[in-house]
């Protein structure tokens, strides 16, 4: 029994010894492996990666795997290299102990991609154009240090229907109703997450041609020259004159010549925009050839005499000149006589009591609102013949003859008396005698009514 117990005790001691030996072996082995490096970090640039780490206990050097390529035995705690655009630098770092020849049980690992360079967009951002013109985005470009192939975009491909994603170019042909302000976003992407955008401000100005302005005209025999000024957005004019069209003219005038008297020049001018193929509203003017007033001719004063019974016939024969060739009529304010309104002949048979001065208007009208005027002075004298003159004295011809004989006889007696008295006969004597004769004649004329009464009494 005691022997059995000793045997068991010896077996237990052997097992315990083995366990102790194994533990000592394992602990010794652990002490012979270097510690895994720590604090692995990376810095980057174009187009490299620089890895760094920290050295731990039991490490004499490092075995480094860089993108599956081994770099063993380095004592540096860093490693950098160019890896190319958008490439990765994958690293594993093991510690190595020269004494034991052991590597660290584990490595420290890292993966780092070279950072992407941003893409930058360049494009004209402000456009101003008239309706009907083309907006052409034609200077789009981008810059990218990586040299990536850019892909362009536009948020208004409804306008720029042919926009190219490879060039960034596009056209928009505006229309007649496209006036306004548009904001269009154009962008670029490098396919690696970098994008750049620009907002284009596009102003489209209303290009509807403006109505022509400031129409005036100058007229003469027999033309009307119309002139005007152009409205906005006008390339040429479409002009209608008396229903005849003249299209495509760039002149701002139209001389309507060879018109007939009193005719009209009815003109309408439309501004035309060739880009839009659009006409403006018209500017119109209706102008009549100015009327040429008639001129009355043969406008002469007239003078004559009237007697107790009948006087001279006043005869006037007017004519006229009218450059329009109008048929004119005559009229007058004369209160006596007759005027032929078609021929212009005026006649007045004067009579007793018509003596005096008359100022009468004679006119000619062309029935287009113009008249020619003439003022005629008609002088009618009361005295015409000797008999008429004697009639105005209110005495008979016989008495007037007696008066003249008596007066002349008296003058002769005076002259004879003077000669007999020895007076010198000269101009003075004759003048005195003539004055005496006139005085005697006047005296006798005053006394004629008395003589008429005496003769009448004797006759009864």
C-alpha positions as CSV (number, residue, x, y, z in Angstrom):
1,X,0.0,0.0,0.0
2,X,2.8,2.3,0.9
3,X,4.7,1.4,-2.3
4,X,1.7,2.3,-4.3
5,X,1.5,5.7,-2.8
6,X,5.1,6.4,-3.5
7,X,4.7,5.4,-7.1
8,X,1.8,7.8,-7.5
9,X,3.7,10.6,-5.9
10,X,6.7,10.2,-8.2
11,X,4.4,10.3,-11.2
12,X,2.8,13.5,-10.1
13,X,6.2,15.1,-9.5
14,X,7.3,14.1,-13.1
15,X,4.1,15.7,-14.6
16,X,4.7,18.8,-12.6
17,X,8.3,18.9,-13.8
18,X,7.2,18.6,-17.4
19,X,4.7,21.4,-16.9
20,X,7.3,23.7,-15.3
21,X,9.8,22.9,-18.1
22,X,7.2,23.7,-20.7
23,X,6.2,26.9,-19.1
24,X,9.9,28.0,-18.9
25,X,10.3,27.2,-22.6
26,X,7.2,29.1,-23.6
27,X,8.1,32.1,-21.5
28,X,11.6,32.1,-23.0
29,X,10.3,31.9,-26.4
30,X,7.9,34.9,-25.8
31,X,10.8,37.0,-24.7
32,X,12.7,36.3,-27.9
33,X,9.9,37.8,-30.3
34,X,10.1,41.6,-30.9
35,X,7.0,43.7,-30.3
36,X,4.9,44.7,-33.2
37,X,5.5,48.4,-34.3
38,X,2.9,51.0,-33.3
39,X,1.5,54.3,-34.4
40,X,1.5,53.8,-38.1
41,X,0.4,57.0,-40.0
42,X,0.6,58.3,-43.5
43,X,1.1,61.7,-45.2
44,X,0.4,62.3,-48.9
45,X,1.2,64.6,-51.8
46,X,1.3,64.5,-55.6
47,X,1.6,61.6,-56.1
48,X,3.3,59.9,-53.1
49,X,2.6,58.4,-49.7
50,X,5.0,58.6,-46.7
51,X,4.4,56.0,-44.0
52,X,5.9,56.4,-40.5
53,X,5.7,54.2,-37.3
54,X,7.2,53.8,-33.9
55,X,9.8,51.2,-32.9
56,X,9.0,49.0,-29.9
57,X,11.2,46.8,-27.5
58,X,13.2,43.9,-28.9
59,X,13.3,45.4,-32.4
60,X,16.6,45.7,-34.3
61,X,15.1,46.3,-37.8
62,X,11.9,46.0,-39.9
63,X,10.7,43.9,-42.7
64,X,8.3,46.0,-44.8
65,X,5.9,44.9,-47.4
66,X,4.9,47.9,-49.8
67,X,2.3,46.9,-52.3
68,X,3.5,43.3,-52.0
69,X,7.1,44.2,-52.5
70,X,9.3,43.4,-49.5
71,X,11.9,45.7,-48.1
72,X,13.7,43.8,-45.3
73,X,16.2,44.9,-42.8
74,X,15.6,48.6,-42.8
75,X,16.2,50.4,-39.6
76,X,14.1,53.4,-40.7
77,X,10.9,54.1,-39.1
78,X,9.4,55.5,-42.3
79,X,9.0,54.6,-45.9
80,X,7.8,56.8,-48.8
81,X,7.4,56.3,-52.5
82,X,5.5,57.6,-55.6
83,X,2.6,55.4,-56.3
84,X,0.9,57.2,-59.3
85,X,-2.4,59.1,-59.8
86,X,-5.3,57.7,-57.7
87,X,-3.1,54.7,-56.6
88,X,-2.9,53.0,-53.3
89,X,0.0,52.5,-50.9
90,X,-0.6,49.2,-49.0
91,X,1.9,48.6,-46.2
92,X,2.7,45.9,-43.6
93,X,5.5,46.4,-41.1
94,X,7.1,43.6,-39.0
95,X,9.6,44.1,-36.3
96,X,12.8,41.8,-36.5
97,X,15.1,40.7,-33.7
98,X,18.6,39.9,-34.9
99,X,19.5,37.9,-31.7
100,X,16.7,35.4,-32.0
101,X,16.1,35.9,-35.7
102,X,12.5,36.3,-35.0
103,X,9.9,38.6,-36.5
104,X,7.2,40.1,-34.6
105,X,4.3,37.8,-34.3
106,X,2.0,40.3,-36.0
107,X,2.5,43.3,-38.3
108,X,1.0,46.8,-38.3
109,X,-0.9,47.3,-41.6
110,X,-2.2,50.4,-43.5
111,X,-3.9,51.3,-46.8
112,X,-3.6,54.8,-48.2
113,X,-4.8,56.2,-51.5
114,X,-3.1,59.2,-53.2
115,X,-5.7,62.0,-52.7
116,X,-7.6,63.2,-55.7
117,X,-6.7,66.7,-57.1
118,X,-9.8,68.9,-57.6
119,X,-11.0,69.8,-61.1
120,X,-11.6,73.5,-61.8
121,X,-14.0,74.8,-64.4
122,X,-13.5,77.9,-66.6
123,X,-16.3,79.4,-68.8
124,X,-17.7,82.8,-69.7
125,X,-20.5,83.5,-67.2
126,X,-22.2,86.6,-68.7
127,X,-24.0,86.7,-72.0
128,X,-26.2,89.4,-73.5
129,X,-27.9,89.0,-76.9
130,X,-30.9,90.0,-78.9
131,X,-33.8,87.7,-79.5
132,X,-33.2,85.6,-82.6
133,X,-29.4,85.5,-82.0
134,X,-27.4,82.4,-81.0
135,X,-25.9,81.9,-77.6
136,X,-22.8,79.8,-78.1
137,X,-21.0,78.4,-75.1
138,X,-17.7,77.8,-76.8
139,X,-14.9,78.5,-74.3
140,X,-15.5,75.9,-71.7
141,X,-12.4,74.3,-70.2
142,X,-11.1,72.7,-67.1
143,X,-7.9,72.2,-65.2
144,X,-7.0,69.0,-63.2
145,X,-3.5,68.2,-61.9
146,X,-4.4,64.5,-62.2
147,X,-5.1,64.9,-65.9
148,X,-8.4,63.2,-65.5
149,X,-10.9,63.2,-68.4
150,X,-13.6,65.7,-67.5
151,X,-17.3,65.2,-67.9
152,X,-19.3,68.3,-68.4
153,X,-23.0,68.9,-67.5
154,X,-25.7,71.6,-68.1
155,X,-28.9,71.9,-66.3
156,X,-30.7,73.5,-69.2
157,X,-30.3,71.1,-72.0
158,X,-33.8,72.1,-73.0
159,X,-32.2,75.3,-74.3
160,X,-28.8,74.0,-75.2
161,X,-30.1,70.9,-76.9
162,X,-26.7,70.0,-78.4
163,X,-24.7,70.4,-75.2
164,X,-21.6,68.2,-75.3
165,X,-20.6,66.4,-72.1
166,X,-17.1,65.9,-73.5
167,X,-16.4,69.5,-74.6
168,X,-18.8,71.6,-72.5
169,X,-19.9,73.4,-75.7
170,X,-23.5,74.1,-76.6
171,X,-25.7,76.3,-78.8
172,X,-29.0,78.0,-78.1
173,X,-30.8,79.7,-81.0
174,X,-33.2,82.1,-79.3
175,X,-36.7,82.9,-80.6
176,X,-39.0,85.8,-80.8
177,X,-40.5,85.2,-77.4
178,X,-37.3,84.4,-75.4
179,X,-36.6,87.8,-74.0
180,X,-35.7,87.6,-70.3
181,X,-32.9,86.6,-67.9
182,X,-31.8,83.0,-67.7
183,X,-29.5,81.3,-65.1
184,X,-27.8,78.2,-66.4
185,X,-25.6,75.9,-64.4
186,X,-22.6,74.4,-66.1
187,X,-20.5,71.8,-64.2
188,X,-17.5,69.5,-64.6
189,X,-16.6,66.2,-62.9
190,X,-13.4,64.2,-62.9
191,X,-15.0,60.9,-62.0
192,X,-13.2,60.7,-58.7
193,X,-15.5,62.8,-56.6
194,X,-14.3,66.3,-57.5
195,X,-16.8,68.7,-59.2
196,X,-16.9,72.4,-60.0
197,X,-19.9,74.5,-61.1
198,X,-20.4,77.9,-62.6
199,X,-23.7,79.8,-63.0
200,X,-24.1,81.6,-66.3
201,X,-26.3,84.7,-66.5
202,X,-27.8,85.0,-69.9
203,X,-29.9,88.1,-70.8
204,X,-32.0,88.0,-74.0
205,X,-33.2,91.4,-75.1
206,X,-36.5,91.9,-76.9
207,X,-35.5,92.3,-80.5
208,X,-39.0,93.1,-81.9
209,X,-38.5,95.9,-84.4
210,X,-39.7,99.2,-83.1
211,X,-42.2,101.3,-84.9
212,X,-40.5,104.0,-87.1
213,X,-40.7,107.5,-85.7
214,X,-40.7,111.2,-86.6
215,X,-42.3,111.1,-90.0
216,X,-42.4,114.4,-91.9
217,X,-42.8,115.4,-95.5
218,X,-41.9,118.1,-97.9
219,X,-44.2,118.7,-100.9
220,X,-44.3,120.7,-104.1
221,X,-45.5,120.5,-107.7
222,X,-46.3,117.6,-107.9
223,X,-44.4,115.5,-105.4
224,X,-44.4,114.5,-101.7
225,X,-41.1,113.5,-100.1
226,X,-41.7,111.5,-96.9
227,X,-38.8,111.1,-94.4
228,X,-38.7,109.2,-91.0
229,X,-36.3,107.8,-88.4
230,X,-35.7,104.1,-87.7
231,X,-37.1,102.4,-84.6
232,X,-35.0,100.0,-82.6
233,X,-33.9,96.5,-83.9
234,X,-34.6,97.5,-87.5
235,X,-32.6,96.2,-90.4
236,X,-34.7,97.5,-93.2
237,X,-38.2,98.8,-94.1
238,X,-41.3,97.5,-95.9
239,X,-43.1,100.5,-97.3
240,X,-46.5,100.7,-98.9
241,X,-47.4,103.8,-100.9
242,X,-50.9,104.0,-102.3
243,X,-51.2,100.2,-102.0
244,X,-47.9,99.5,-103.8
245,X,-45.3,97.7,-101.7
246,X,-41.5,98.5,-101.7
247,X,-39.8,95.9,-99.4
248,X,-36.3,95.6,-98.1
249,X,-35.2,99.2,-98.4
250,X,-32.7,100.7,-95.9
251,X,-33.6,104.3,-96.9
252,X,-35.4,106.4,-94.4
253,X,-37.2,108.4,-97.1
254,X,-39.5,107.9,-100.0
255,X,-40.1,110.6,-102.7
256,X,-43.5,110.1,-104.3
257,X,-43.2,112.0,-107.6
258,X,-45.3,112.6,-110.8
259,X,-48.5,112.9,-108.8
260,X,-51.5,114.6,-110.3
261,X,-52.9,117.8,-108.8
262,X,-54.9,117.3,-105.6
263,X,-53.9,113.6,-105.3
264,X,-52.9,111.9,-102.1
265,X,-49.7,110.1,-101.1
266,X,-50.8,107.5,-98.5
267,X,-47.7,105.9,-96.9
268,X,-47.2,103.2,-94.2
269,X,-43.7,102.2,-93.0
270,X,-43.0,98.9,-91.2
271,X,-39.7,98.2,-89.5
272,X,-38.3,94.8,-90.4
273,X,-35.9,92.6,-88.3
274,X,-34.2,90.1,-90.6
275,X,-33.1,87.9,-87.8
276,X,-36.5,87.3,-86.4
277,X,-38.2,87.8,-89.8
278,X,-40.6,90.1,-88.0
279,X,-42.3,93.4,-88.9
280,X,-43.2,96.2,-86.5
281,X,-46.5,97.9,-86.4
282,X,-46.8,100.6,-89.1
283,X,-46.2,104.3,-89.0
284,X,-48.6,106.0,-91.4
285,X,-49.1,109.4,-93.0
286,X,-51.7,110.5,-95.5
287,X,-50.8,113.7,-97.4
288,X,-52.5,115.5,-100.2
289,X,-50.6,117.5,-102.8
290,X,-50.9,121.1,-101.8
291,X,-53.4,123.2,-103.8
292,X,-52.0,125.9,-106.1
293,X,-54.1,129.0,-105.6
294,X,-55.4,130.7,-108.8
295,X,-54.1,134.1,-109.8
296,X,-56.6,136.6,-111.3
297,X,-55.3,138.5,-114.3
298,X,-56.3,141.7,-116.2
299,X,-56.9,143.4,-112.9
300,X,-57.0,147.0,-114.1
301,X,-58.7,150.2,-112.8
302,X,-61.4,151.8,-114.9
303,X,-62.6,155.4,-115.4
304,X,-65.4,157.0,-117.4
305,X,-68.2,159.5,-117.3
306,X,-72.0,159.7,-116.8
307,X,-74.6,162.1,-118.0
308,X,-78.1,163.1,-117.2
309,X,-79.5,160.1,-118.9
310,X,-76.8,157.5,-119.7
311,X,-73.2,157.1,-119.0
312,X,-70.3,154.9,-120.2
313,X,-70.5,151.1,-120.1
314,X,-68.0,149.8,-117.5
315,X,-66.4,146.7,-119.2
316,X,-63.9,144.5,-117.4
317,X,-62.5,141.2,-118.8
318,X,-60.8,139.1,-116.1
319,X,-58.7,136.0,-116.6
320,X,-56.9,133.6,-114.3
321,X,-53.8,131.3,-114.1
322,X,-54.0,128.0,-112.1
323,X,-51.0,125.7,-112.1
324,X,-53.2,122.8,-111.2
325,X,-55.3,123.3,-114.3
326,X,-58.5,123.7,-112.2
327,X,-61.6,125.1,-113.8
328,X,-62.3,128.3,-111.8
329,X,-65.3,130.5,-111.2
330,X,-65.5,134.3,-110.6
331,X,-67.4,136.2,-108.0
332,X,-67.6,139.8,-106.9
333,X,-69.0,142.2,-104.2
334,X,-70.0,144.7,-106.9
335,X,-73.5,146.0,-106.3
336,X,-74.1,147.1,-109.9
337,X,-73.4,145.4,-113.2
338,X,-73.2,141.7,-114.1
339,X,-70.3,139.3,-113.9
340,X,-70.1,136.1,-115.9
341,X,-68.8,133.6,-113.4
342,X,-67.4,131.4,-116.1
343,X,-65.7,133.9,-118.4
344,X,-64.9,136.7,-116.0
345,X,-66.5,139.4,-118.1
346,X,-68.1,142.2,-116.1
347,X,-70.4,144.9,-117.6
348,X,-72.2,147.8,-116.1
349,X,-74.3,150.3,-118.0
350,X,-73.9,153.5,-116.0
351,X,-76.6,156.2,-115.8
352,X,-77.5,159.5,-114.2
353,X,-76.5,159.6,-110.6
354,X,-73.8,156.9,-110.9
355,X,-70.9,159.3,-110.8
356,X,-68.4,158.6,-108.0
357,X,-65.6,156.3,-107.0
358,X,-66.2,152.5,-106.5
359,X,-63.9,150.0,-104.9
360,X,-65.0,146.5,-105.7
361,X,-63.5,143.1,-105.1
362,X,-63.3,140.6,-108.0
363,X,-62.3,137.1,-107.1
364,X,-61.6,133.7,-108.7
365,X,-62.0,130.4,-106.9
366,X,-60.7,126.9,-107.8
367,X,-63.2,125.1,-105.6
368,X,-60.3,123.6,-103.6
369,X,-60.3,126.3,-101.0
370,X,-58.1,128.8,-102.7
371,X,-59.0,132.2,-104.3
372,X,-57.3,134.9,-106.3
373,X,-58.3,138.4,-105.3
374,X,-58.3,141.7,-107.2
375,X,-59.5,145.2,-106.1
376,X,-60.6,147.4,-109.0
377,X,-61.2,151.2,-108.6
378,X,-63.9,152.5,-110.9
379,X,-64.1,156.3,-111.3
380,X,-67.2,157.8,-112.9
381,X,-67.0,161.6,-113.6
382,X,-70.2,163.7,-113.9
383,X,-68.9,165.9,-116.7
384,X,-68.5,164.6,-120.2
385,X,-69.5,167.0,-123.0
386,X,-69.9,170.9,-123.2
387,X,-73.6,170.5,-123.4
388,X,-73.6,168.3,-120.3
389,X,-71.4,170.9,-118.5
390,X,-73.9,173.7,-119.4
391,X,-76.7,171.5,-118.2
392,X,-75.1,171.3,-114.8
393,X,-75.2,175.1,-114.6
394,X,-79.0,175.0,-114.4
395,X,-79.5,177.7,-117.2
396,X,-80.5,177.6,-120.8
397,X,-78.0,177.5,-123.6
398,X,-79.4,180.8,-125.0
399,X,-78.9,182.7,-121.7
400,X,-75.4,181.4,-121.4
401,X,-74.6,182.6,-124.9
402,X,-76.1,186.1,-124.1
403,X,-74.0,186.1,-121.0
404,X,-70.8,185.3,-122.9
405,X,-71.5,188.0,-125.6
406,X,-72.3,190.7,-123.0
407,X,-69.1,189.8,-121.1
408,X,-66.9,189.9,-124.3
409,X,-68.5,193.2,-125.4
410,X,-67.8,194.7,-122.0
411,X,-64.1,193.7,-122.4
412,X,-63.9,195.2,-125.8
413,X,-65.4,198.5,-124.5
414,X,-62.9,198.6,-121.7
415,X,-60.0,198.1,-124.1
416,X,-61.3,200.8,-126.5
417,X,-61.9,203.2,-123.6
418,X,-58.3,202.6,-122.5
419,X,-56.9,203.3,-125.9
420,X,-58.9,206.5,-126.3
421,X,-57.7,207.7,-123.0
422,X,-54.1,207.2,-124.1
423,X,-53.5,204.3,-121.7
424,X,-50.7,201.9,-122.8
425,X,-52.0,198.5,-123.8
426,X,-49.7,195.8,-122.3
427,X,-50.0,192.6,-120.5
428,X,-51.0,194.2,-117.3
429,X,-53.9,196.0,-119.0
430,X,-55.0,192.8,-120.7
431,X,-54.8,191.0,-117.3
432,X,-56.9,193.7,-115.7
433,X,-59.4,193.4,-118.5
434,X,-59.6,189.7,-118.2
435,X,-60.2,189.8,-114.5
436,X,-62.9,192.3,-115.1
437,X,-64.4,190.0,-117.7
438,X,-64.5,187.1,-115.3
439,X,-66.0,189.2,-112.6
440,X,-68.6,190.5,-114.9
441,X,-69.4,186.9,-116.1
442,X,-69.8,185.8,-112.5
443,X,-72.0,188.7,-111.8
444,X,-74.2,188.0,-114.7
445,X,-74.3,184.3,-113.9
446,X,-75.6,185.1,-110.5
447,X,-78.2,187.3,-112.0
448,X,-79.3,184.7,-114.6
449,X,-82.2,183.4,-112.5
450,X,-83.6,186.9,-112.5
451,X,-83.2,187.2,-116.3
452,X,-84.9,183.8,-116.6
453,X,-87.9,185.1,-114.6
454,X,-88.1,188.2,-116.7
455,X,-88.1,186.3,-119.9
456,X,-90.7,183.9,-118.6
457,X,-92.9,186.9,-117.6
458,X,-92.5,188.4,-121.0
459,X,-93.4,185.1,-122.6
460,X,-96.6,184.8,-120.6
